[in-house]
Each structure stands twice: as C-alpha cells, then as structure tokens.
C-alpha cells in the first residue's frame, strides 16, 4: 500500500470510557406497600386503636318499645364495621363489650309481660333499669285489704328483672333506680319498700349482679301520668353493698336500721333513664 493511500485512511479512533451508571436499587416490599396509599391501621399502638374503637361505638340507639317499656343502648357496636377484617372485628367487639350498656325504662303500672332483648343487646355487660313505682291509693295505707301498690310492683318486678338479666350472657353490673310519688303518705310507701327490699337486694348474684340500687322522690306526681326521669328528683334511699341492705337517707344523713347514721351528700339529680321524656 502506498504512502498516499495511508494518508487517506482515517486515524484510528480513541477508545472512550463508557459512562457507566448504576442501576437504581429496587424498593423493598415495605416501601412499595407504603407508596400504595393504604393506611396500615394495625401498625398503630393498641392504646390508640382502642381509642378509635371507642369513638366508633354508637353513642345511643333506640329499639322498639315492648309492653310500654323503653329499650335503649349506649356505646353499642356499629355492625357496619364488623366486616372490615377478622382482627378488627375481634378487637372492636372486645372494646364494645366493656362499654355497651342496656337501658330499660318501665313506665306506668307493671304490665306482667317479660321483655325479649334484641340479639345485639345480649352481649352487653351492663344493665340499667329505671322503674316508676306508682302508689294508686295512698289514702289507704295501713289497710290490710288494700296493701300498698308499691309492694305489688316490687314483688312482680323481681322475676321480670331476673328474666331480663338471664338473657344477657356476660352481665357484670346491674343498676336499678326506683322513683316514688311525693304524696303526703309517701313514708308509708318507703316503709313497704324497705320491708320488701330483699326481693331486689336478694337477687341471684350469678344472674343479676346488683351494683347499685337507689330510690328517689320525683319532683311531680308520678300517678298523674305525666312523669319523667329527666326531671329533678331527690335521693331518699341507697343500697349499701357491704351490708347488702337498703338504707334511708334523711337530710343528708344515711340511716342504719339501728338508728345510727353518717353524713352523706344530699343528692338531687336531674336526668337519668337515658332520654326518657314524658309518658
């Protein structure tokens, strides 16, 4: 090959270093899941989850009245949340069972019919019962032929209460409030109630775990047919769990059967029985 031909050839190319770039690392599974926008609820502390469960309970729910008695539930589970997941359902119901309370208000004269609790209420652990014991014939107090109607009310309510409690699988607390007419001979009703107190204080602990029993004077005449647990009322008797007896409270003093007494705060309340209005 001649010298002229060599000059026409292109000069040899210089090998250039290629720009080597590292392949970006693939995100791990946790990072990929975090970018999907799914809120990882169960990564929250249990204390925070419990607070969310509590705030998700239905504050108040009304059920159909039965035989004139009103049924309510406080802090009840929302069934729409039970289908989220198996774990959510378990933790949510566990919280609901601690707080759900069944409220029953028996109006007017005792009807004699047992109530049938709806299934959602049977798992509740607390039961509150409000009873208005109306005295039909206060002028006949002391007449053996016409015993105080409060006695009849209490006697008949015992089985009614026991039946109600037996329908609740996990009942751990029973609260009873009784409201009396403030008529001139109301002390006779109180005496009759004290004589019959064993019908309430002697309930089977395994079925009806009594934790509170209080008797009030209403601020109006219950027997008039216009009454409400939302009106102011005065505490006149209180159950003492330590002794298992019902005691009078007079002028801020809790009276024992022996006559000795100790000072207690006068309790005048307005409200109770959930949202009971006028009958």
C-alpha positions as CSV (number, residue, x, y, z in Angstrom):
1,X,0.0,0.0,0.0
2,X,1.4,3.3,-1.0
3,X,2.2,6.3,1.3
4,X,-0.6,8.3,-0.3
5,X,-3.2,5.7,0.4
6,X,-2.1,5.5,4.1
7,X,-2.7,9.3,4.4
8,X,-6.3,8.9,3.1
9,X,-7.1,6.4,5.8
10,X,-8.9,7.8,8.8
11,X,-6.9,7.9,12.0
12,X,-7.6,5.2,14.5
13,X,-10.4,6.1,16.9
14,X,-9.6,6.5,20.5
15,X,-11.5,4.2,22.8
16,X,-13.6,6.4,25.1
17,X,-14.6,5.2,28.5
18,X,-18.3,4.5,28.6
19,X,-20.4,6.3,31.1
20,X,-21.2,3.5,33.4
21,X,-24.3,4.3,35.5
22,X,-25.5,2.2,38.4
23,X,-28.9,0.6,38.0
24,X,-31.2,2.1,40.7
25,X,-32.0,-0.3,43.5
26,X,-35.5,-1.7,43.6
27,X,-37.5,-0.6,46.6
28,X,-38.2,-3.3,49.2
29,X,-41.7,-4.7,49.7
30,X,-42.4,-2.4,52.7
31,X,-41.5,0.7,50.7
32,X,-43.6,-0.4,47.7
33,X,-46.6,-1.0,50.0
34,X,-46.2,2.4,51.7
35,X,-46.5,4.1,48.3
36,X,-49.8,2.5,47.5
37,X,-51.7,4.8,49.9
38,X,-53.1,2.0,52.1
39,X,-53.2,3.1,55.8
40,X,-51.6,0.5,58.0
41,X,-54.1,0.6,60.9
42,X,-52.7,-2.3,62.8
43,X,-49.3,-0.7,62.9
44,X,-50.8,1.8,65.4
45,X,-50.2,1.2,69.1
46,X,-53.0,-0.9,70.7
47,X,-53.9,2.0,73.1
48,X,-54.6,4.3,70.1
49,X,-56.6,1.6,68.3
50,X,-58.7,1.1,71.4
51,X,-59.5,4.8,71.5
52,X,-60.5,4.6,67.8
53,X,-62.7,1.6,68.6
54,X,-64.4,3.5,71.5
55,X,-65.0,6.6,69.4
56,X,-66.6,4.4,66.7
57,X,-69.2,3.0,69.0
58,X,-72.8,4.2,68.5
59,X,-73.4,6.7,71.4
60,X,-77.1,6.0,71.6
61,X,-79.5,3.7,69.8
62,X,-83.2,3.2,70.3
63,X,-85.0,-0.1,70.0
64,X,-88.7,-0.7,69.6
65,X,-90.6,-0.4,72.9
66,X,-92.2,-3.6,74.4
67,X,-95.3,-3.5,76.6
68,X,-94.7,0.1,77.3
69,X,-91.1,-0.4,78.4
70,X,-88.5,1.6,76.5
71,X,-85.2,-0.1,75.3
72,X,-82.1,1.9,74.7
73,X,-78.4,1.1,74.2
74,X,-75.4,3.3,74.9
75,X,-72.0,2.8,73.3
76,X,-73.1,0.0,71.0
77,X,-71.0,-1.6,68.3
78,X,-71.7,-0.5,64.7
79,X,-72.4,-3.6,62.7
80,X,-71.1,-2.0,59.5
81,X,-67.6,-2.1,61.0
82,X,-67.7,-5.8,61.8
83,X,-66.9,-6.8,58.1
84,X,-63.6,-4.8,57.8
85,X,-61.5,-7.7,58.9
86,X,-61.4,-10.6,61.3
87,X,-58.8,-8.9,63.5
88,X,-60.7,-5.6,63.5
89,X,-63.9,-7.4,64.4
90,X,-62.3,-9.2,67.4
91,X,-60.6,-6.1,68.8
92,X,-63.7,-3.9,68.2
93,X,-66.1,-6.2,69.9
94,X,-63.7,-6.7,72.8
95,X,-63.9,-2.9,73.4
96,X,-67.6,-2.7,72.8
97,X,-68.3,-5.4,75.5
98,X,-66.6,-3.3,78.1
99,X,-68.7,-0.2,77.4
100,X,-72.1,-1.2,75.9
101,X,-74.9,-0.5,78.4
102,X,-78.6,-1.6,78.0
103,X,-81.1,0.9,79.5
104,X,-84.6,-0.2,80.2
105,X,-87.3,2.2,81.5
106,X,-90.5,0.6,82.7
107,X,-93.4,3.1,82.5
108,X,-96.7,3.2,84.3
109,X,-98.3,0.2,86.1
110,X,-96.4,-3.1,85.8
111,X,-97.6,-5.0,82.7
112,X,-96.6,-8.5,83.8
113,X,-95.0,-9.4,80.4
114,X,-91.3,-10.3,80.1
115,X,-89.2,-8.4,77.6
116,X,-87.3,-10.0,74.8
117,X,-83.9,-8.4,74.3
118,X,-82.8,-8.0,70.7
119,X,-79.7,-10.1,69.9
120,X,-77.3,-7.1,69.7
121,X,-78.0,-6.3,73.3
122,X,-77.4,-9.8,74.7
123,X,-73.6,-9.4,74.7
124,X,-73.6,-6.2,76.8
125,X,-72.0,-6.3,80.2
126,X,-74.0,-3.5,81.9
127,X,-77.8,-3.1,82.5
128,X,-79.6,-0.1,84.0
129,X,-83.3,-0.4,84.9
130,X,-85.5,2.6,85.8
131,X,-88.8,1.9,87.4
132,X,-91.6,4.3,88.4
133,X,-93.5,2.7,91.3
134,X,-96.8,4.4,91.4
135,X,-99.0,4.4,94.5
136,X,-102.6,4.0,93.4
137,X,-104.3,4.5,96.8
138,X,-102.1,6.5,99.2
139,X,-105.1,7.2,101.4
140,X,-105.5,3.5,102.1
141,X,-102.0,3.0,103.7
142,X,-102.3,0.7,106.7
143,X,-105.4,-1.0,105.3
144,X,-104.7,-4.8,105.1
145,X,-107.4,-5.2,102.4
146,X,-105.6,-2.7,100.2
147,X,-101.9,-3.2,100.5
148,X,-99.6,-0.5,99.1
149,X,-99.3,-0.9,95.4
150,X,-95.6,-0.3,95.6
151,X,-95.3,-3.6,97.3
152,X,-97.1,-5.3,94.4
153,X,-94.9,-3.5,91.9
154,X,-91.7,-4.7,93.6
155,X,-92.8,-8.3,94.0
156,X,-93.7,-8.6,90.4
157,X,-90.6,-6.8,89.2
158,X,-88.3,-9.3,90.8
159,X,-89.0,-12.1,88.3
160,X,-89.1,-9.5,85.5
161,X,-85.6,-8.3,86.4
162,X,-84.2,-11.8,86.8
163,X,-85.6,-12.8,83.4
164,X,-84.1,-9.7,81.8
165,X,-80.7,-10.4,83.3
166,X,-80.7,-14.0,82.3
167,X,-80.9,-13.1,78.6
168,X,-77.5,-11.2,78.9
169,X,-74.6,-13.6,78.5
170,X,-71.9,-11.6,80.1
171,X,-73.7,-9.3,82.6
172,X,-71.3,-7.9,85.2
173,X,-73.2,-4.8,86.6
174,X,-76.9,-4.2,87.4
175,X,-78.1,-0.7,88.4
176,X,-81.7,-0.1,89.5
177,X,-83.4,3.2,90.1
178,X,-86.9,3.5,91.6
179,X,-89.0,6.6,91.6
180,X,-91.8,7.1,94.1
181,X,-94.7,9.6,94.2
182,X,-94.1,12.5,96.6
183,X,-97.6,12.3,98.1
184,X,-98.4,13.1,101.7
185,X,-98.2,9.4,102.8
186,X,-95.1,8.6,100.8
187,X,-93.3,7.4,104.0
188,X,-95.8,4.5,104.0
189,X,-94.5,3.6,100.5
190,X,-91.0,3.8,101.8
191,X,-91.7,1.5,104.8
192,X,-93.3,-1.0,102.5
193,X,-90.4,-0.9,100.1
194,X,-87.9,-1.4,103.0
195,X,-89.9,-4.5,104.1
196,X,-89.8,-5.9,100.6
197,X,-86.2,-4.9,99.8
198,X,-85.0,-8.5,99.9
199,X,-86.8,-9.1,96.6
200,X,-84.3,-6.8,94.9
201,X,-81.2,-7.0,97.2
202,X,-81.5,-10.7,97.3
203,X,-81.2,-11.3,93.6
204,X,-79.0,-14.2,92.5
205,X,-75.5,-12.7,92.1
206,X,-74.7,-15.1,89.3
207,X,-77.7,-13.9,87.2
208,X,-78.2,-10.4,88.4
209,X,-75.0,-8.9,89.9
210,X,-76.5,-5.9,91.7
211,X,-74.1,-3.0,92.0
212,X,-76.4,0.0,92.6
213,X,-79.9,0.4,93.9
214,X,-81.3,3.9,94.6
215,X,-84.8,5.2,95.4
216,X,-85.9,8.7,94.6
217,X,-88.8,11.1,95.2
218,X,-89.9,12.7,92.0
219,X,-90.5,16.4,91.7
220,X,-94.0,15.8,90.5
221,X,-96.8,13.2,90.9
222,X,-95.9,10.1,89.1
223,X,-99.5,8.8,89.4
224,X,-100.8,11.8,87.4
225,X,-99.4,10.1,84.3
226,X,-97.0,12.9,83.4
227,X,-93.6,11.9,84.7
228,X,-90.0,11.8,83.5
229,X,-86.7,10.6,84.8
230,X,-85.2,13.7,83.2
231,X,-86.9,15.9,85.8
232,X,-85.1,16.8,89.1
233,X,-85.6,14.1,91.8
234,X,-84.2,13.6,95.3
235,X,-82.4,10.6,96.6
236,X,-84.1,9.1,99.7
237,X,-82.7,5.5,99.8
238,X,-79.4,3.8,98.8
239,X,-78.2,0.3,98.6
240,X,-75.0,-0.5,100.6
241,X,-73.2,-3.4,99.0
242,X,-71.1,-4.0,102.1
243,X,-74.1,-4.9,104.2
244,X,-76.5,-5.9,101.4
245,X,-79.3,-3.6,102.6
246,X,-81.2,-0.6,101.5
247,X,-80.9,2.4,103.8
248,X,-82.9,5.7,104.2
249,X,-81.2,9.0,103.6
250,X,-82.8,11.9,105.5
251,X,-81.5,15.4,105.5
252,X,-78.1,14.4,104.3
253,X,-77.8,11.5,106.8
254,X,-77.7,7.9,105.8
255,X,-79.8,6.0,108.4
256,X,-78.9,2.5,109.5
257,X,-81.6,0.2,110.9
258,X,-80.2,0.7,114.5
259,X,-80.7,4.4,114.2
260,X,-77.1,5.4,113.9
261,X,-76.2,7.5,110.9
262,X,-73.4,9.0,109.0
263,X,-73.4,12.2,106.9
264,X,-73.7,11.9,103.1
265,X,-74.0,14.5,100.5
266,X,-77.6,15.3,99.6
267,X,-78.2,14.1,96.1
268,X,-80.6,16.0,93.9
269,X,-80.3,14.9,90.3
270,X,-81.9,15.9,87.0
271,X,-81.7,13.4,84.3
272,X,-81.5,9.6,84.1
273,X,-83.1,6.7,82.4
274,X,-81.3,7.7,79.2
275,X,-83.5,10.1,77.2
276,X,-86.9,9.4,78.8
277,X,-89.5,12.1,78.1
278,X,-93.0,12.5,79.3
279,X,-95.1,9.4,79.4
